[in-house]
Every structure is written in C-alpha cells, then in structure tokens.
Amino acid sequence: MFNPNRLPLGACLTRIEKASKSLGFDANKRIVTSRDNVARKLRDALRTSNIPKGFQKWQLPLTIEGAFMFISVAPPNTKVPEHSHKDGAGLRFVASGSVRYKGQELTEGDWMYIPKGKRYSFETGPLGATIFYCYAC
C-alpha cells in the first residue's frame, strides 16, 4: 500500500550516501548530468518502490540545502490517493504531460506547493505525466 511517510527524510540521505559510496560518486567534485554513466547507475540504485500503481519513481543522487529531489513518470489517468507528507513541505513541477488537481489541469511548466501535513490527491492527465519534485524544500 502506498505510504509516502514510510521512510523519514533522513533515510533519503542515507540512501544517497550508500548508493554514491558503492559507485565511488561524489557530487561535489565535478559537474554531473543525468546522461553520465554513473548517474544512470545511481538512478537504478535509487529507484523507489513505494509509489502508487502505474508510477515509476527514482530519487536524484544529491541534495541541495537539505532538499531531496525525485522524478516520477506515470501513465495516463493514474490516480494518486489522498495523502500527506509529515516530514516537510513539497514542491511538484510538471515537466511533461499534465496533472489534474481540484478541477485544474496543470501542464508543462506548472507547479504546486504542498505545505507540510496538508492532505491532497491528484490524477495524471490523458497523456500521463513526468513530474519533478522535492521535499523539505
């Protein structure tokens, strides 16, 4: 069952440190892109299984000022059940496709800010969605 609060935010840092160490990666030593071989390996190592049905999700292998970042990809008309994030606020940015929230359709370039503890749900649009988001921003 989907539970976004299964792991505390501190566990996000532990996941990054463990995966980075196993691959000899240090984000502070050089510029890195998502196309670099080590980044592709880290994407696989940081894939997340605690997600709504139909989604794919992975954690980015870095933090910025204590914020943890993720990318999710979902097929069309996928529903995310109502939930909240107890550890901190979140920011969702629609990179492609669309998301329906309370009768609004958020498309490429749109975003939504979710305060800590606020319950919400959404559904992907007819083309699915790719969403960038961070927690405790």
Secondary structure, DSSP 8 states (H G I E B T S, - for coil): ---TTSS-HHHHHHHHHHHHHHHT--TTSS---TTSHHHHHHHHHTEE--S-TT-EEEEEEEEETTEEEEEEEE-TT-EEEEE--SS--EEEEEEEEEEEETTEEEETT-EEEE-TT--EEEEEEEEEEEEEEEE--
